[in-house]
Amino acid sequence: MKVTVYTLVDITNTGVVHASGIEKDYQQHSNYNTVIQTVSLTTNLEPTTVTIKHENINGIGFGSKYRNTQKYWIAEFNIEQENSVTLPILLQNFKYVPVITGLDETVKLDKPVFMCNDTKFCNVFFNLADN
């Protein structure tokens, strides 16, 4: 099974895991770790890729407040156990999880949290697929 996370929050996988490194890189990686840990609440996973896109986001799944050309991140994970994670579980687990903002995102989030159940302010959504 494969889980794909789409977000307007900067989750760049910088590899910087200590605050003694470059602060921005550390904060980006902290957001990436937050995504990994949140998906991992109900399953074991294997991170595969993080892709950054900068294109028109109208109608792809983000909230109505976020429009036109924006930067967004796509994180993909392989899940070890089939059906160990579902869309309702992801929506519940990601709801209001704090994030660090003011990095390389192009949107201004009203609150520094993942929002996935709000048609106006949704900044993260998911796709689940069989391998």
Phi and psi restraints in degrees (value plus and minus 20) as a CYANA .aco file:
   2 LYS   PHI    -147.1  -107.1
   2 LYS   PSI     112.6   152.6
   3 VAL   PHI    -130.9   -90.9
   3 VAL   PSI     111.2   151.2
   4 THR   PHI    -138.5   -98.5
   4 THR   PSI     108.8   148.8
   5 VAL   PHI    -130.4   -90.4
   5 VAL   PSI     106.1   146.1
   6 TYR   PHI    -131.0   -91.0
   6 TYR   PSI     108.4   148.4
   7 THR   PHI    -168.2  -128.2
   7 THR   PSI     131.0   171.0
   8 LEU   PHI    -108.1   -68.1
   8 LEU   PSI     -25.3    14.7
   9 VAL   PHI    -104.4   -64.4
   9 VAL   PSI     117.9   157.9
  10 ASP   PHI     -89.7   -49.7
  10 ASP   PSI      88.5   128.5
  11 ILE   PHI    -138.4   -98.4
  11 ILE   PSI      18.5    58.5
  12 THR   PHI     -78.5   -38.5
  12 THR   PSI     110.6   150.6
  13 ASN   PHI    -105.1   -65.1
  13 ASN   PSI      66.1   106.1
  14 THR   PHI    -103.9   -63.9
  14 THR   PSI     -41.1    -1.1
  15 GLY   PHI      62.5   102.5
  15 GLY   PSI     -22.0    18.0
  16 VAL   PHI    -104.8   -64.8
  16 VAL   PSI      92.4   132.4
  17 VAL   PHI    -132.5   -92.5
  17 VAL   PSI     -16.6    23.4
  18 HIS   PHI    -144.2  -104.2
  18 HIS   PSI     117.8   157.8
  19 ALA   PHI     -84.3   -44.3
  19 ALA   PSI     -34.2     5.8
  20 SER   PHI     -95.9   -55.9
  20 SER   PSI     -27.3    12.7
  21 GLY   PHI    -103.1   -63.1
  21 GLY   PSI    -178.5  -138.5
  22 ILE   PHI     -90.3   -50.3
  22 ILE   PSI     103.4   143.4
  23 GLU   PHI     -76.2   -36.2
  23 GLU   PSI     -66.4   -26.4
  24 LYS   PHI     -82.5   -42.5
  24 LYS   PSI     -64.3   -24.3
  25 ASP   PHI     -82.0   -42.0
  25 ASP   PSI     -58.6   -18.6
  26 TYR   PHI     -84.8   -44.8
  26 TYR   PSI     -62.8   -22.8
  27 GLN   PHI     -87.3   -47.3
  27 GLN   PSI     -60.3   -20.3
  28 GLN   PHI     -80.1   -40.1
  28 GLN   PSI     -67.2   -27.2
  29 HIS   PHI     -86.0   -46.0
  29 HIS   PSI     -51.8   -11.8
  30 SER   PHI     -82.1   -42.1
  30 SER   PSI     -61.9   -21.9
  31 ASN   PHI     -83.5   -43.5
  31 ASN   PSI     -60.5   -20.5
  32 TYR   PHI     -81.3   -41.3
  32 TYR   PSI     -64.8   -24.8
  33 ASN   PHI     -82.5   -42.5
  33 ASN   PSI     -55.2   -15.2
  34 THR   PHI     -81.3   -41.3
  34 THR   PSI     -62.6   -22.6
  35 VAL   PHI     -82.8   -42.8
  35 VAL   PSI     -67.9   -27.9
  36 ILE   PHI     -77.5   -37.5
  36 ILE   PSI     -68.1   -28.1
  37 GLN   PHI     -86.0   -46.0
  37 GLN   PSI     -55.3   -15.3
  38 THR   PHI     -91.8   -51.8
  38 THR   PSI     -62.2   -22.2
  39 VAL   PHI     -84.1   -44.1
  39 VAL   PSI     -56.1   -16.1
  40 SER   PHI     -93.9   -53.9
  40 SER   PSI     -24.1    15.9
  41 LEU   PHI     -79.4   -39.4
  41 LEU   PSI     -48.8    -8.8
  42 THR   PHI    -143.2  -103.2
  42 THR   PSI     -19.3    20.7
  43 THR   PHI    -178.1  -138.1
  43 THR   PSI     142.8   182.8
  44 ASN   PHI    -110.4   -70.4
  44 ASN   PSI     121.8   161.8
  45 LEU   PHI    -157.8  -117.8
  45 LEU   PSI     143.5   183.5
  46 GLU   PHI    -145.2  -105.2
  46 GLU   PSI      91.4   131.4
  47 PRO   PHI     -84.0   -44.0
  47 PRO   PSI     119.4   159.4
  48 THR   PHI    -134.7   -94.7
  48 THR   PSI     -83.0   -43.0
  49 THR   PHI    -162.1  -122.1
  49 THR   PSI     137.0   177.0
  50 VAL   PHI    -147.9  -107.9
  50 VAL   PSI     102.6   142.6
  51 THR   PHI    -134.1   -94.1
  51 THR   PSI     121.9   161.9
  52 ILE   PHI    -131.7   -91.7
  52 ILE   PSI     109.7   149.7
  53 LYS   PHI    -142.3  -102.3
  53 LYS   PSI     131.3   171.3
  54 HIS   PHI    -154.7  -114.7
  54 HIS   PSI      74.5   114.5
  55 GLU   PHI    -178.6  -138.6
  55 GLU   PSI     158.7   198.7
  56 ASN   PHI     -84.8   -44.8
  56 ASN   PSI     105.6   145.6
  57 ILE   PHI    -125.7   -85.7
  57 ILE   PSI     -15.2    24.8
  58 ASN   PHI     -77.1   -37.1
  58 ASN   PSI     104.9   144.9
  59 GLY   PHI      56.8    96.8
  59 GLY   PSI     -11.2    28.8
  60 ILE   PHI    -111.2   -71.2
  60 ILE   PSI     -33.2     6.8
  61 GLY   PHI     121.5   161.5
  61 GLY   PSI     -30.1     9.9
  62 PHE   PHI    -101.9   -61.9
  62 PHE   PSI     146.6   186.6
  63 GLY   PHI     -84.7   -44.7
  63 GLY   PSI     139.9   179.9
  64 SER   PHI     -85.5   -45.5
  64 SER   PSI     -38.5     1.5
  65 LYS   PHI     -89.6   -49.6
  65 LYS   PSI     -47.3    -7.3
  66 TYR   PHI    -121.5   -81.5
  66 TYR   PSI      95.9   135.9
  67 ARG   PHI    -157.7  -117.7
  67 ARG   PSI     148.6   188.6
  68 ASN   PHI      44.9    84.9
  68 ASN   PSI    -171.0  -131.0
  69 THR   PHI    -100.8   -60.8
  69 THR   PSI      99.9   139.9
  70 GLN   PHI    -160.5  -120.5
  70 GLN   PSI     140.7   180.7
  71 LYS   PHI    -108.5   -68.5
  71 LYS   PSI     116.3   156.3
  72 TYR   PHI    -164.9  -124.9
  72 TYR   PSI     139.4   179.4
  73 TRP   PHI    -134.6   -94.6
  73 TRP   PSI     123.9   163.9
  74 ILE   PHI    -145.3  -105.3
  74 ILE   PSI      95.4   135.4
  75 ALA   PHI    -129.3   -89.3
  75 ALA   PSI     111.9   151.9
  76 GLU   PHI    -136.9   -96.9
  76 GLU   PSI     120.5   160.5
  77 PHE   PHI    -156.1  -116.1
  77 PHE   PSI     119.4   159.4
  78 ASN   PHI    -111.0   -71.0
  78 ASN   PSI     115.9   155.9
  79 ILE   PHI    -126.3   -86.3
  79 ILE   PSI     110.5   150.5
  80 GLU   PHI     -88.7   -48.7
  80 GLU   PSI     -65.5   -25.5
  81 GLN   PHI    -124.8   -84.8
  81 GLN   PSI      96.6   136.6
  82 GLU   PHI     -75.8   -35.8
  82 GLU   PSI     121.7   161.7
  83 ASN   PHI      42.9    82.9
  83 ASN   PSI      -2.8    37.2
  84 SER   PHI    -103.5   -63.5
  84 SER   PSI     -31.1     8.9
  85 VAL   PHI    -157.9  -117.9
  85 VAL   PSI     119.9   159.9
  86 THR   PHI    -148.6  -108.6
  86 THR   PSI     146.7   186.7
  87 LEU   PHI     -80.1   -40.1
  87 LEU   PSI     -66.3   -26.3
  88 PRO   PHI     -79.1   -39.1
  88 PRO   PSI     -56.5   -16.5
  89 ILE   PHI     -84.9   -44.9
  89 ILE   PSI     -66.3   -26.3
  90 LEU   PHI     -81.5   -41.5
  90 LEU   PSI     -63.4   -23.4
  91 LEU   PHI     -81.1   -41.1
  91 LEU   PSI     -61.4   -21.4
  92 GLN   PHI     -89.1   -49.1
  92 GLN   PSI     -65.0   -25.0
  93 ASN   PHI     -89.1   -49.1
  93 ASN   PSI     -53.7   -13.7
  94 PHE   PHI    -103.7   -63.7
  94 PHE   PSI     -36.7     3.3
  95 LYS   PHI     -79.4   -39.4
  95 LYS   PSI      97.1   137.1
  96 TYR   PHI      46.3    86.3
  96 TYR   PSI       2.9    42.9
  97 VAL   PHI     -91.1   -51.1
  97 VAL   PSI     107.7   147.7
  98 PRO   PHI     -85.5   -45.5
  98 PRO   PSI     125.8   165.8
  99 VAL   PHI    -155.1  -115.1
  99 VAL   PSI     144.9   184.9
 100 ILE   PHI    -117.5   -77.5
 100 ILE   PSI     107.9   147.9
 101 THR   PHI    -132.8   -92.8
 101 THR   PSI     159.6   199.6
 102 GLY   PHI      59.8    99.8
 102 GLY   PSI       6.1    46.1
 103 LEU   PHI    -121.9   -81.9
 103 LEU   PSI    -138.4   -98.4
 104 ASP   PHI    -122.3   -82.3
 104 ASP   PSI      -8.6    31.4
 105 GLU   PHI     -91.2   -51.2
 105 GLU   PSI     133.0   173.0
 106 THR   PHI    -122.6   -82.6
 106 THR   PSI     -23.1    16.9
 107 VAL   PHI    -125.9   -85.9
 107 VAL   PSI     135.8   175.8
 108 LYS   PHI    -122.4   -82.4
 108 LYS   PSI      92.9   132.9
 109 LEU   PHI     -99.7   -59.7
 109 LEU   PSI     117.4   157.4
 110 ASP   PHI     -84.8   -44.8
 110 ASP   PSI     -58.6   -18.6
 111 LYS   PHI    -152.8  -112.8
 111 LYS   PSI     122.1   162.1
 112 PRO   PHI    -100.2   -60.2
 112 PRO   PSI      42.9    82.9
 113 VAL   PHI    -162.8  -122.8
 113 VAL   PSI     139.5   179.5
 114 PHE   PHI     -93.3   -53.3
 114 PHE   PSI     111.3   151.3
 115 MET   PHI    -141.6  -101.6
 115 MET   PSI      99.9   139.9
 116 CYS   PHI    -148.7  -108.7
 116 CYS   PSI     -26.5    13.5
 117 ASN   PHI    -134.9   -94.9
 117 ASN   PSI       1.4    41.4
 118 ASP   PHI    -144.1  -104.1
 118 ASP   PSI     100.1   140.1
 119 THR   PHI     -86.8   -46.8
 119 THR   PSI     -41.6    -1.6
 120 LYS   PHI    -112.5   -72.5
 120 LYS   PSI     -61.7   -21.7
 121 PHE   PHI    -129.1   -89.1
 121 PHE   PSI      -6.6    33.4
 122 CYS   PHI     -78.6   -38.6
 122 CYS   PSI     101.9   141.9
 123 ASN   PHI    -140.4  -100.4
 123 ASN   PSI     -12.9    27.1
 124 VAL   PHI    -171.5  -131.5
 124 VAL   PSI     116.0   156.0
 125 PHE   PHI    -165.1  -125.1
 125 PHE   PSI     151.0   191.0
 126 PHE   PHI    -154.2  -114.2
 126 PHE   PSI     136.6   176.6
 127 ASN   PHI    -155.8  -115.8
 127 ASN   PSI     111.5   151.5
 128 LEU   PHI    -134.0   -94.0
 128 LEU   PSI     113.8   153.8
 129 ALA   PHI    -163.9  -123.9
 129 ALA   PSI     131.7   171.7
 130 ASP   PHI     -97.1   -57.1
 130 ASP   PSI     126.8   166.8
